[in-house]
Amino acid sequence: MKTLKEVKCGQTVRVARLHGEGAVKRRIMDMGITRGCEIYVRKVAPLGDPVEVTVRGYELSLRKADAEMIEIC
């Protein structure tokens, strides 16, 4: 299982599954991150937090904890 947290800059990945439950999972889905959507990793901060991504045409910053809940393929 590979997560969004492990992806390097400049890579495009597809969401396979979302982990987590309740409000946390709902918040991730409300940002447009759902199964099957593509995520382009634009930047990763020097210490790895946050990760800047492009999802559905807009830019988004995710905490490492949130990126860990997004399983990719």
KOLNUGU-598087 format. One record per residue: residue in one letter; z, x, y of N, C-alpha, C in turn. Coordinates in steps of 0.001 Angstrom, whole numbers, plus 524288, in hexadecimal, padded with zeros to 5 digits. Example, Ala and Ser with C-alpha at 12.3 -4.5 7.8 and 13.67 -1.06 7.14 Angstrom:
// KOLNUGU-598087
A; 81E78; 83386; 7E9C6; 81E78; 8300C; 7EE6C; 81E78; 83390; 7F31C
S; 81BA8; 83232; 7F736; 81BE4; 83566; 7FBDC; 81EBE; 83264; 8001E
//
This chain:
// KOLNUGU-598087
M; 80000; 8034B; 7FB5B; 80000; 80000; 80000; 80000; 80371; 804DC
K; 7FC2B; 802C1; 80820; 7FBCF; 805C1; 80CF4; 7FCD2; 80206; 8117C
T; 7FFAA; 803E8; 81568; 800E9; 80092; 819E0; 7FE4D; 802A3; 81ECF
L; 7FE43; 7FF72; 822C8; 7FBE0; 800E9; 827C5; 7FE8E; 805AD; 82A22
K; 80372; 80673; 828F0; 80670; 80AEA; 82AFE; 8040D; 81023; 82949
E; 8017B; 8103E; 824CC; 7FF57; 8151B; 82297; 7F9CC; 81659; 8245A
V; 7F757; 812D4; 82743; 7F1DF; 8137E; 828D7; 7F180; 81761; 82D5F
K; 7ED85; 81AAF; 82D3C; 7ECB1; 81E9A; 83159; 7E976; 81C4D; 835D8
C; 7E995; 81EF6; 83A47; 7E691; 81D63; 83EDD; 7E0C1; 81D24; 83D98
G; 7DE0E; 8194B; 83FCE; 7D874; 818E2; 83F39; 7D6A8; 8160A; 83A58
Q; 7DA3C; 81452; 8370D; 7D8BB; 81196; 8324B; 7D8C6; 80BAE; 8331D
T; 7D552; 80908; 83062; 7D53B; 80353; 8305A; 7D6B3; 80191; 82AE2
V; 7DA66; 7FDFA; 82A99; 7DC4E; 7FC13; 8258B; 7DC47; 7F619; 8257A
R; 7DCB7; 7F3DF; 820E1; 7DCDD; 7EE33; 82041; 7E23C; 7ECB2; 81E16
V; 7E46B; 7E880; 8202C; 7E991; 7E6A8; 81E84; 7E91B; 7E415; 81927
A; 7EC54; 7E5E5; 8157A; 7EC5B; 7E3A8; 81039; 7F0B2; 7DF9C; 80FB6
R; 7F525; 7E0AF; 8123C; 7F9AB; 7DD4D; 81188; 7FDC3; 7DE7C; 815B0
L; 800CE; 7DA91; 8171C; 80529; 7DB3F; 81AB9; 80A43; 7DAB9; 817BF
H; 80DCE; 7DE5B; 818A9; 812FC; 7DE0E; 81654; 816BE; 7DBF8; 81A77
G; 81BA0; 7DB6D; 8190F; 81F61; 7D944; 81CC0; 81F70; 7D363; 81C42
E; 82328; 7D102; 81EEE; 82383; 7CB57; 81E94; 825A8; 7C906; 82399
G; 82517; 7C3FD; 82409; 8273F; 7C12C; 82876; 824CF; 7C2A1; 82DA2
A; 82828; 7C35B; 8318D; 8266B; 7C43E; 836EE; 8233F; 7C942; 83788
V; 824A3; 7CD4C; 8349F; 821DC; 7D250; 83513; 81C34; 7D1B8; 83344
K; 81B77; 7CF49; 82EC2; 8162D; 7CE80; 82CB5; 81313; 7CAE9; 83055
R; 8158E; 7C6DF; 83256; 812FA; 7C332; 835EB; 8113D; 7C608; 83ADF
R; 8147D; 7C98D; 83CEF; 81324; 7CC76; 841B5; 80E5E; 7CFE5; 840CA
I; 80E24; 7D27C; 83C4F; 809A2; 7D5CA; 83B0B; 804B0; 7D270; 83AA6
M; 8052D; 7CDF0; 83823; 800A5; 7CA75; 83795; 7FEFF; 7C83B; 83CE5
D; 802B4; 7C72D; 84046; 80177; 7C52C; 8457F; 7FE79; 7C92F; 848C0
M; 7FF14; 7CE33; 84787; 7FC35; 7D24B; 84A4B; 7F694; 7D2A7; 84865
G; 7F52B; 7CF92; 84476; 7EFCE; 7CF9B; 8427F; 7EF13; 7D2E5; 83DA5
I; 7F354; 7D508; 83B97; 7F2F5; 7D84C; 836EC; 7F3CA; 7D4CC; 83228
T; 7EF80; 7D384; 82F96; 7EFB4; 7D02F; 82AF8; 7EC9E; 7D2C4; 82690
R; 7ED36; 7D0BD; 821DF; 7EA7C; 7D302; 81D64; 7E496; 7D2F3; 81E45
G; 7E219; 7D76F; 81D50; 7DC70; 7D7CF; 81DC9; 7DA7C; 7D9C9; 82307
C; 7DDC0; 7D9D5; 8270C; 7DBDC; 7DBA3; 82C2C; 7DBB8; 7E19D; 82C52
E; 7D84A; 7E3AF; 82FA5; 7D7BF; 7E959; 8302B; 7DB2E; 7EB57; 83492
I; 7DD83; 7EFEA; 833B2; 7E0D0; 7F275; 8379B; 7DEC3; 7F7F8; 83867
Y; 7DDC4; 7F954; 83D52; 7DC19; 7FE9F; 83EAE; 7E0C5; 80167; 84122
V; 7E249; 805D5; 83EFB; 7E6BF; 808CC; 840FE; 7E4D2; 80C60; 84558
R; 7E663; 80B31; 84A2E; 7E49D; 80E25; 84EB7; 7E7D3; 81302; 84FA5
K; 7ECFA; 81267; 84FC3; 7F06B; 816D0; 850ED; 7F580; 8163D; 84DEB
V; 7F7D2; 81AB5; 84CB7; 7FD11; 81AC5; 84A80; 8003F; 81E57; 84DFE
A; 804AB; 81C70; 84FD8; 80802; 81F87; 8534B; 809D8; 82471; 85070
P; 80B34; 82892; 85357; 80CC2; 82D89; 850E7; 81105; 82D02; 84CBC
L; 814C2; 829A3; 84D92; 818E7; 828EF; 849AD; 817B1; 8246B; 845F8
G; 812FC; 82241; 84663; 81149; 81E32; 842CB; 81297; 818AB; 8446D
D; 8153D; 81806; 848CE; 816C8; 812C8; 84A79; 815C3; 81232; 85043
P; 812AB; 80EAC; 8523D; 80FD3; 80A9A; 84F6C; 80A5E; 80C56; 84DC0
V; 807C6; 808D9; 84AFD; 80266; 809A0; 84948; 7FF0A; 805F2; 84C8C
E; 7FAFB; 80807; 84F00; 7F790; 804C0; 85235; 7F2BA; 80363; 84F06
V; 7F1B1; 7FE45; 84E81; 7ED62; 7FC69; 84B40; 7E9F7; 7F895; 84E47
T; 7E542; 7F7B9; 84C49; 7E1D3; 7F3A7; 84E57; 7E11B; 7EF99; 84A0C
V; 7E273; 7EABF; 84B54; 7E21B; 7E664; 847A2; 7DF2B; 7E1FD; 84A41
R; 7DB02; 7E020; 847C3; 7D7FF; 7DBAC; 849C3; 7D660; 7DC59; 84F81
G; 7D514; 7E12D; 850FC; 7D31B; 7E224; 8563E; 7D72F; 7E32C; 85A6F
Y; 7DC2B; 7E34A; 85913; 7E010; 7E493; 85D11; 7E3AA; 7E8E3; 85B22
E; 7E61F; 7EB8E; 85EDB; 7E97A; 7EFFA; 85D9D; 7EF1A; 7EE34; 85CF5
L; 7F1C3; 7F0BC; 85955; 7F6FD; 7EF1D; 857E6; 7FA2B; 7F3E4; 85663
S; 7FF1A; 7F403; 857D2; 8029D; 7F831; 85628; 80678; 7F5FB; 8523B
L; 8070A; 7F8AA; 84DDE; 80A96; 7F6EF; 849BA; 80ECC; 7FAFE; 848BC
R; 81381; 7F929; 847D1; 817AB; 7FCC0; 84641; 816A8; 7FE8D; 840B0
K; 818ED; 8030A; 83F4B; 81850; 80515; 83A07; 81A4F; 80135; 835F9
A; 81EA3; 7FEA2; 83724; 820F1; 7FADB; 8337E; 81D30; 7F657; 8326C
D; 81A62; 7F496; 83681; 8169E; 7F059; 835CF; 811CB; 7F244; 832D5
A; 81007; 7F6FC; 8340E; 80B71; 7F934; 83171; 80C68; 7F9F0; 82B9D
E; 8114C; 7FADA; 82A37; 812B6; 7FB9F; 824B6; 8123C; 7F68E; 82193
M; 81279; 7F21E; 82432; 8122B; 7ED15; 82187; 80C87; 7EB50; 82086
I; 808C1; 7EE43; 822A3; 80342; 7ECC5; 8221C; 800B9; 7F024; 81DE5
E; 7FFA3; 7EDC8; 81971; 7FD24; 7F08D; 81515; 7F740; 7F05D; 815F8
I; 7F4B3; 7F4DF; 81539; 7EF18; 7F53E; 8164D; 7EC14; 7F6E7; 8116B
C; 7E6DF; 7F623; 811BC; 7E37F; 7F7F4; 80D78; 7DEF0; 7FADE; 80FC1
//
